[in-house]
Amino acid sequence: MAKKPKLSFWQIWNLSFGFLGVQAGFALQNANVSRILSNYGADLHHLSFFWLVAPIMGLIIQPWVGAASDRTWTRMGRRKPFIFGGAIAAALGMFFMPNSHIAMAIIPPVVFGAIMLALMDASFNVTFQPFRSLVADMTPDEQTNTGYSIQTLLINLGAVIGSFLPFVLTNWLGVENTAPEGSVPPSVIWSFYIGGSILLVSVLWTVFTTKEYNPEEFKQYNSTPESSVTEKQSFWQTLMSMPGIMGKLAVVQFFSWFALFAMWVYTTPAVAQHIWGTAIGDSSTSAYNEAANWVGVLFGLYSVFAALFSIFLDKIANSLGRVKTYSLSLLLGAIGYLSMYIFTGQYALIFSMVGVGIAWAAILAMPYAILARSLPADRMGVYMGIFNITVVVPQIVSGLLLGTILKFVFHEKAIYMIVLAGISMLLAAISAILFVKETKAV
């Protein structure tokens, strides 16, 4: 077996550059969908049910995309057709999401918003998995940490752009930040237009600057029997044959993604109530929209801290080991969440975002770096797709439970949902150090 050639920094950069745009769109969705759906008339207790669309789309789509991209050999490449097609569909969803008036005569605005959310999430999921597999396909073992660290950096740069857009448009460019009930503020509408455009441009950059290995080169660089590249198994056969490390990582993933889902859904109402003193379900006032813009800034800041941490993540992981780095990062994330309950000023929450950002960087990189050397190269896509189940299941559980917990356990105080996220992230840190061990390359 020939050794994969080492890639230059810019070749590794180009592999994941499109993820910057995809994550800009995803960050806009995360920071603003609860706000948009509230503008459209969704009840606070039902927000988590709308957010179930995202993990359900991931559960359905990513394993299929992973398996399909493993068997796809085209002139464009192996992973790039899925990346390109998903980006186009995601951009369309972003252009339509804040414009319920387009279909208001046919369906209620909140239903239109839910449909557009489903379209965006389905499309984002089509692009996510091939980007993960593309790094594993193209980098030699000694550059795996570097590949996923650079990908994490780009992901977070995109998240910074997406998260900051409404705040920048409102406070720097004077775009209106409020709208009548049933409509979305112009600052959010233009943010989605800009984010969708960035998504398309960045994905095109990856498509045109990256040349994937053809089937002959792939066989040359991977110690895989020729027959296994085209071997077909049922989903359940593949699931049952997955490496044991995937199951151990699944425990960590459950607690970490349960926490992330709670943060994405409830940070806006939590900050609005805890810092701005707004009432429950009060989504049309200037105070609520000011809080929502600040949450966008906070989400952007945790992405800034994640991007900065990702610069050093490769060296830290090489020094401490991936598992210890992963666990310590999750612990700092738990501290970040829990501190949000203690702080009562909006600017103090910036310190909370440091820990959240470090955890986010590790979540984006370490599980995939651990897996990359544990999975057979010819089945990388399908196993990475199956691994996404460990991302979506905790979000589905969160979506089904959190609304009830908010109403009957926390009595409408959304800040306690962030405390719950902190406890869950702490359990993730403990699980990582207890269950996950370093493995050798396959």
C-alpha positions, -999 to +999 in steps of 0.1 A: +000+000+000+014+034-010+014+062+015-010+091+010+010+122-001+012+150+025-009+180+017+001+216+019-016+239+044-036+255+016-047+221+002-060+212+036-076+246+040-094+243+006-107+208+016-129+224+043-133+260+031-169+253+019-177+243+055-172+280+065-202+290+044-223+260+055-216+268+091-224+305+085-259+294+074-262+269+102-252+295+128-278+319+115-303+292+118-293+283+154-293+319+166-324+330+149-349+302+142-364+304+177-368+341+172-383+337+137-407+310+148-417+331+178-423+360+154-445+337+134-466+328+165-449+297+179-454+291+217-423+291+239-431+256+252-434+242+216-401+256+203-382+224+211-407+204+190-399+226+159-362+220+166-368+183+163-368+188+126-330+192+126-320+159+143-347+139+124-333+152+091-298+142+103-310+107+113-326+101+080-301+117+056-266+114+069-263+076+070-278+075+035-255+102+022-225+085+038-233+052+021-241+068-012-209+089-013-188+058-005-200+043-038-200+075-059-172+079-084-179+108-108-158+133-128-166+158-101-154+135-074-167+112-046-179+136-019-182+169-039-214+162-057-232+159-024-215+190-010-225+210-040-261+198-043-267+203-006-254+238-006-277+249-034-308+235-016-296+251+017-292+285+002-327+284-013-341+275+022-322+305+037-335+329+011-372+318+017-371+311+055-377+347+067-403+355+041-436+339+052-456+363+032-448+343+001-471+315+012-493+333+038-524+329+016-519+291+016-505+281+050-500+298+083-466+316+088-455+292+115-461+262+093-442+278+065-413+285+089-413+248+099-412+237+063-382+260+055-365+248+086-368+212+074-355+221+040-325+239+055-317+211+079-320+184+053-297+203+030-271+211+057-270+174+066-263+165+029-232+187+031-220+180+067-211+143+063-192+145+030-170+173+044-161+151+074-153+122+051-134+143+026-108+152+053-104+115+062-102+105+025-075+130+016-052+134+046-024+109+057-025+097+093+000+122+105-021+151+092-055+139+105-054+161+136-043+190+115-071+184+090-099+184+115-084+213+135-083+234+103-119+223+096-129+233+131-112+267+126-132+273+094-164+261+109-161+286+136-151+314+114-183+307+095-203+306+127-188+340+137-200+355+104-235+340+107-240+348+144-228+385+141-248+394+110-281+406+126-262+426+153-239+442+127-267+451+103-288+466+132-261+485+152-236+494+125-257+498+094-290+509+109-312+481+095-345+479+113-346+452+141-383+450+149-413+439+128-451+436+133-463+403+148-462+376+121-433+391+103-395+389+106-373+420+112-354+432+081-321+427+100-328+390+101-341+388+065-309+405+051-287+383+073-302+352+057-297+366+022-261+374+029-255+341+047-270+321+018-247+339-006-216+332+015-226+296+016-227+292-022-194+311-028-174+291-002-187+257-014-179+266-050-143+274-038-139+238-023-155+222-054-131+240-078-099+239-058-100+203-045-093+172-066-104+140-050-086+107-055-100+086-083-109+049-077-074+037-087-056+062-065-080+054-036-071+017-038-035+025-040-035+046-008-058+024+013-052-012+025-086-024+015-094-055-004-107-046-038-140-064-034-148-045-002-150-011-019-181-022-037-194-046-010-231-040-002-245-046+032-278-038+047-280-008+071-284-032+101-255-054+090-233-023+088-246-010+121-239-043+139-204-044+124-193-009+135-161-006+155-166-006+193-151+029+197-183+043+180-205+030+208-182+044+235-181+078+219-219+076+216-222+080+253-202+112+253-220+125+223-254+119+240-246+142+269-227+168+249-253+172+221-282+172+246-265+202+261-259+219+228-296+214+218-308+230+250-285+260+244-296+266+209-333+264+217-334+283+250-305+308+252-326+336+236-355+333+260-331+326+289-311+357+283-342+378+276-357+368+309-326+366+331-308+397+318-334+419+302-363+409+324-388+402+297-420+382+303-428+347+290-437+346+254-429+383+249-412+381+215-423+413+197-409+439+221-377+459+215-362+444+247-367+408+235-352+416+201-323+434+217-317+403+238-320+381+206-293+402+188-271+399+219-275+361+218-264+362+182-233+380+194-227+355+222-230+326+197-206+344+175-182+349+204-182+312+214-173+305+178-145+331+180-131+313+211-136+279+194-117+292+163-088+305+185-087+273+205-087+252+173-055+268+163-038+251+192-060+220+193-037+200+171-007+205+193-026+200+226-041+168+213-007+155+202+007+164+236-021+153+260-038+128+237-071+132+220-092+117+248-078+139+276-081+170+254-117+161+246-126+155+283-110+187+296-126+208+269-161+194+277-154+202+314-147+238+305-179+239+285-199+227+315-184+255+336-193+280+309-230+269+309-233+269+347-217+303+350-245+319+329-269+314+359-245+333+382-239+363+359-266+390+357-250+414+332-250+409+295-212+415+291-203+390+318-218+363+296-188+367+273-167+349+299-192+320+298-187+318+261-150+310+265-157+276+280-186+269+256-163+278+227-136+254+238-160+226+243-176+233+208-142+232+191-134+198+207-169+184+199-163+194+162-129+178+160-120+152+185-146+125+180-139+126+142-101+126+147-105+096+171-127+078+146-107+085+115-080+060+125-105+035+136-126+031+105-120+012+073-112+037+045-136+022+020-165+026+044-156+059+059-186+077+046-212+052+058-197+049+092-194+086+096-230+088+086-240+062+111-220+081+137-242+111+131-269+091+149-250+098+181-255+135+173-292+134+164-306+110+190-298+132+220-313+162+201-345+142+195-346+132+232-340+169+241-368+181+218-393+157+232-385+164+269-373+200+273-406+217+267-422+196+294-393+202+318-394+239+312-431+241+320-435+217+349-401+215+365-386+249+359-419+268+359-411+288+327-377+300+338-356+294+308-323+300+325-326+267+342-325+250+308-290+264+305-281+250+339-294+216+328-272+219+297-242+225+320-249+194+340-253+174+309-219+187+295-203+177+328-216+142+324-201+142+289-167+151+302-168+123+328-180+098+302-151+107+278-124+100+304-141+068+317-151+051+284-131+063+254-096+050+247-072+059+220-071+034+191-047+025+163-053+032+127-071+005+107 
